[in-house]
Amino acid sequence: MTADETPTTADEATPVVIKIGGASAVDPAGALADVAHLSANGRPVAVVHGGSTAVDETLEALGEEPTYVETPGGVVGRFTDETAMEAFTMAMAGTVNTDLVESLQNEGVDAVGLSGLDGKLLAGKRKSAVRVLEDGKKKIKRGDHSGTIESVNADLLKTLLAGGYVPVVGGPILGAESDGDYTAVNADADRAAAAVAGALGADLVVLTDVAGVYADPEDASTLIESATTEAAFEAIEDAAAGFMTKKVMAAKEALESGASSIVVADANANDPVLTALDGAGTTITPGAIGNTTATDGLEASVTDDAEGLETVVTDDADDERGVSES
């Protein structure tokens, strides 16, 4: 059986979480058609989206320049100050989410648009300071509006899926302040998709503008087709560079928190989701992190990341996770 065959019921099918990137090079049309196909055949589907290009365009329309920072570990992400947070909310919860829901409705899909704030769908603590690398020096940059997801309202998602709806989820997420109040904050979209997939025990398809993870990013013939062992996953971690670093990080988090499998695949391929589920791209299974089966471990997987979010982080690895890319 392939991903596009044999109708089944939502109760017996493994959910699919599809992460649609927000870069201008990613065309969501093929993925949305696949969402319609899977949903019509009884497969529970949730969509998680980015929106980096839309956020940048909104900032530029407001006369502001997007700000990106590099962590001491070399990971580049968006710095979300107050102005950027306003643009982020307008672009993500407004333009991008609405456009995707509209497109899915036109495909015959009963899509429901949600931000992470709705029903406390995606929640964590606000992180207001990050360590960055500027001119070769480590510095502390304050005023950030970002967070790491600590909890997912899986009951809300499962209720929607059981009713035949397709949740379309994006930022911002619900960030807890040190005084107990909440505020909207940015969170990395790949990691948001990982958290949702883990909470649902789903297959996660991460769509991007390349065919998968390459052993040599400059050589298309070096595509890594799968990682089913810890050694194979270490090779993927070593090979990941640039934007792919966060996707591999998110893949690990998804598996640690209960996802069934992860596929990194080309959003612009024909039938991108269906072919990814049938083996295209780079497939990563629980064996890659030493698990023989997916387990429910969202709370455990985020504990270390949550440590110290209200204050300045003191470890480079935490900084790498802290910077956000819509």
N, C-alpha and C positions, 0 to 999 in steps of 0.2 A: 504494500500500500504506500502511496506517496502522499505528500501533504495536501494535494489537490483532489483527492479521491475519497470515496466512501463517507457519506454523511454519518454523523454520530451524534450523540446527545452530549449536552454540556456537562452532565454529571460524570461521564466516563472519560472525557477528553482532558488531556493536560492543557492548561491555559497557555496562551502565547502572549508574551509582552514584546511589543515592537517599538524599538527606540528609533525615531526619525530625527536625524540631525538637522541643525539649523543653518548649516553653511550654504552659501549660494550655489555651490556645485551639486547639492543634493536635490533631486527632483522627487517629490513625494508621491507622484501620480501612480507609479507602479505599485508601491507599497499599499496605498489606499485601496486600489483594486483588489489586491491580495487580501486585505482585511475584509472586504466585502465577501470574497469567495470563502474564506475560512469561516466567517460568521454565518453565512448561509448554509454551510455544511456542519453546523453545530459545534464548532470549535470556539471556546471562550477566548476573546481577544481584548487586550488593553493596549493602548498606544501611549507612549511617553515621548514628548517632543522637546527639542532644543529650540534655539532661536537667535543664535549669535549674530547673524547678519541683520535680522530685523531689529535687534537691540542697538547695534551700531548705527543703523540707518536712522533710528528714532533719535539717538543722541545727536547725530549730525544735523537732523532737522531742527533740533533745539539749539543748535549752535555750539554744541559741546563735542569734544574729542573723546573717543573711547580710551580707557586706560587699561593697559595690560601690564602685569608684573611677573617677574620670574622669581621662583623660590630658590633658596640656597641649593636645593637638589636639582634645579634645572627645569622644573615644570612651569610652564607659562599659563596664566589664567587671567580672567577679568578681575580688576579691582572695582568693587561696586560701592562707590560713595553715595551720598544722599541723592544727588542728581541722577547718577547712573541707575540707582534703585527705582526712581520714578519712571525712567525710560524703560527699564527692564519690565516693570509691572505693566506699563502700557503695551509694550510689544508682545510679551509672552501671554499674559492673561487676556489681552485684548486681541491684537491682530492675529498672531500665529495660531492660538487656540481656536479662535472663531473661524479662521479660514479652514483649518483642518476639519472641524466639525461640519462646516458647510459642505466641504468637498465629500465627506463621508455620507452625509444625508443625500447628496446627489448620486451617490453610489448605492443608495437603498439601505444604508446602515443607520440604525438608531443610535447615533453617537451622543454622548453626554460629556460636555466640556467641564473640566475641573482644574482648579489650581490646588496647590498643596495646602492652602489655607482652608479649603472647603471641607467641613466635617473633620478638621484636623487630619486630613489625609496624609500629609507628609509633614513631620514636625521634628524639631531639634532645638539646639541652643544657638543663639546668635553669636557669631565670632566677629568682634569689632577690630581686632588687630592681627596682622600677619607679618611674618618675617619675610623680607624680600631681599633680592640681590640687586644693588644699584651701583654701577661703576666699580664692580668688583668687590663691593663691601656689603656686609649683611646689615640691614636696617629694619627697624620696626615701622610699619605703615599703619596708621590708625584711621578709624572712620569707615571701616569696611562693613557692608551689610551682607554677610554670607553665613552659611550654617551647614552643619553636617546632619543628615537625616538620622534620627535615633528611633523613630517609630513610624509605622505605616498603619493606617486604618484599613486593615485587610477586610474587615466585616463590611465596610461600605463598598469596597470593590467587588466582593463576592456577591453582595446583594444585587448590585447592578448587573453583573455577569449572569447571575441566575435568572434575572428578568429579561435577558436577551439584549441588553444594552452593551455598547462598546465605550468604556471610559476613555477619554482623551485627556491625559494628565500632563501638566506643565508647571513651571514655577510661576510665582514665588512659592516658597514653603513657609510654614509657620515657625517663627523663631522666638524662643523664650529669652527675655531679657533677665538680667541679674535681679531686678526688682519684682519679678514675677509676671510682668506684663508681656504681651506678645507683640511682635512686629513682623512684617513681611521681609523675608531675606532671600537672597539668591542661593542656589545650590547647583552643583554640577549635574547636568542632565543625564549623563551616562550613569552616574552614581544613583540618581533618582530612579532610573530604569532598573538598575541592579536591585535597589531596595524593594521596588514593586514586584519584580520577578521573584525575589527571595520570599516575600510575604505570601505570594500566591503559589509557590512551588512550581513556577512556570518555566517553559522554554523561553529564553531571551534571545531575540534577534536584534543585534545592533547594526543599523544600516549607516553606512558612511560613503565617502566618495572614492574608496579603493576596494579591491576585491577581498581584502582580509589582511592578516598580519604576514609580512614578508620577512624572511631571514635577512635579506638585503633589500631595504626599501627602494633602492635604485634599480632593482632587477625584478621585473614582473614574473620571471620564471621561478622565483624562490618562494612562492606562496606556501605558507605552512597550513596544511589542510586540516590537521587535528592535533589536539593535545589531550591524551587520556592518562598520562602518568605525570608524576611530579617532575621528573627530569625533562619531559617534553614541555611542560609549562614553564620551567626555568628558562628553557631556550626561547620561548615566546617573550618572557619578561626581558631577557637580554636583547632580543631583536627589536622590541618596541621602541619607537623614537617619536618625538614630537607629539602631535595630538593622539597618537596611538597609545602612548604611555598611560593616559587616563582610562582609555577603553579597556586595556588589559587589567589595570587596577580595579576597574568596575566589575570585570568578569570574575575576578577572584572574590570580591565582596558578594557578588550575586550567588556564587556557589557556596560560600561560607554561610550565607543566610538562608539557603534552602532551594535555590533554583535548580531545575532539572538539567539544563544545559545552556551554553552560551554559543551563539554564532555571530561572528563579525563578518559582514558581507557587503556587497556593492549595492547601494540604493538604486543605482541607475541601470542595473541589469534587467533583463526581461523577467517578469514574475519574481521580484527580488526576495520576497519573504518565502514563497513556496519553494524556490530553488535552494534557499538557505536551509530550510528545514529538511530538505532532501540531500544535503551534503555540500552545497556550494559554500565558498568562503572558508573561514577558519572556525572549526567546531571545538569547543572546550567542554569537557565532561567532568563530573565530580571527582573522578580518579586523578585529575590534574592537581588537586589540592589534597590528595590522600584519602578522599572519601569514596566509598563504593556506591553509596546512595546519597541523594540529596537529603539534607536534614534541615529542620526548622531552627535557625540560629540567629535571627536578625538581631535580637537584643545583645547576644554575645559578640557579634561581629562589629557592633558599633561602639562598644564600651571604650576601647582605647582611643578612638577618634574623638569621643565626647569629652575625654579628660582634658580639662583646662580650656574649654572653648570660651569661657567668659573672661579669661585672661590671656596674656600673650603666650603662645605656644613656645615650648623650649626644645622641640625636636624637629629636625629638618623634615622627617617623614610626615609629621603632622602638618607642616606647612604645605607639603606637596599635595596633601589631601584637601587643605583648606581653601586654596584659591579655586574660584569657580569659573566654569565656562558654560554659558547658557547654551 
